[in-house]
Structure formats: C-alpha cells, structure tokens
Amino acid sequence: MKTFLKNLSTIRFWMFGLCYVVFMGFSHGSWGQKNWTVEFRPGANFPVADMNSNTPIKTGLGVDGIVSYNFISNFGVYAGWGWNKFSSDQSFAGPNVDFEETGYTYGLQYFIPLGITGDTKVFIRTGGLWNHIEMENNEGELIGDTGHGFGWQLESGLTVPFADRWKIQPSIRYRSLSREYPFGNSSVDANLKYISLGLGVIWIF
C-alpha cells in the first residue's frame, strides 16, 4: 500500500508538471511554430565503474522517450521516461543478476547552430533523474528495489534534419545515480555511473 501511494504521488507530480508545460505552450501560441518534439532514443550503456566493490556490471542497453519544448528557437526544457538494463555474472546478491534502472528525466536543453546547410546544430542537455534500480535473478523474479531517488545527467550531440518534421540526434550521455538496496538488517550501496551512446529519432510538432 505504501509503495502504491508513493507511485501515485510521483505520477501526480509529473502530470502537474506536464500540464504546466502544455499550458505555457498554449499561452505562447507555440503549437504552430514547431517548438515541441517527441524523441525515441535507444542506446548502448558502458559502465565507468562497478556498482559496488562486490558487483561488476557489463555493458547494457536502454531506451528513452522524451518530450521537449523550446521557449525560444535554441533554448528549452525536456522531460521523459527511460529503461536501462545491466547484467552481472557475480553480485552481492549472487550470480547472474540483472539490474534495471527505470524512471524519469528532466532538465534544460540548449542548441548551437553550426551555420551549415540543413540547420544542423550541436545540443547540450543538463538535468536530473528521479529513478530507481530493480534487481532480478536469472528467473526474472524481483529480488530487490532501491526506491526512487535523485541523480543527474549531462548529454551532448548533433541534431540533423532529414525530413520536414523529422530529425536524427546522435548523442553521448553521462549518468550518475546513487541508491541503496535494503539487504538483510542493513543496506548495500548501488552506484550506477555510465556513458550512453544513443541515436534519437525526433518528430517535430
């Protein structure tokens, strides 16, 4: 019951934030100016450190869905949801364990025109995370959950138009999330730090 209420509170927080951004978009008459985008971004994730001293993790895969809104042509905000999975042959919880990071991302984005044909731009995103890390055994059973907490990320790449309302966006991202697993009568650190190489596909509206 406590978990349900916690998730409900989180959902209500994000619904309020989304409604606020949509209201701002209407108030600025931006719907006809193509200031909104929806992005689908799959990627490969490369850990830069072990999760803890007893848990090395392998290269993982993930996917993100992101909605963004530019207040002006080259500056705006973004918010989204993502799922990233990592595996470990040997962990503090035993062999063959998977770790799944899921949750929300949000922040600011800035675009720098390159002054070349096609409106190609460099972009920079900086922001926060509200994520948790679930732990599953080799049978797919949930055996641990850190609960949601704050982390941060930094991302940069290129935005390249290829059709009227479509762009591709290759990027490199660094993420950091530190949480704790309840384990017996104590807890175990879970420090997830990784570099992600991804290719976003963007629809502009």
Secondary structure, DSSP 8 states (H G I E B T S, - for coil): -HHHHHHHHHHHHHHHHHHHHHHHHHHTTGGGGT-EEEEEEEEEEEESS-SBTTB----EEEEEEEEEEEEETTEEEEEEEEEEEEEEEEETTEEEEEEEEEEEEEEEEEEEE--STT--EEEEEEEEEEEEEEEE-TTS-EEEE---EEEEEEEEEEEEEEETTEEEEEEEEEEEEEEEEEETTEEEEEEEEEEEEEEEEEEE-
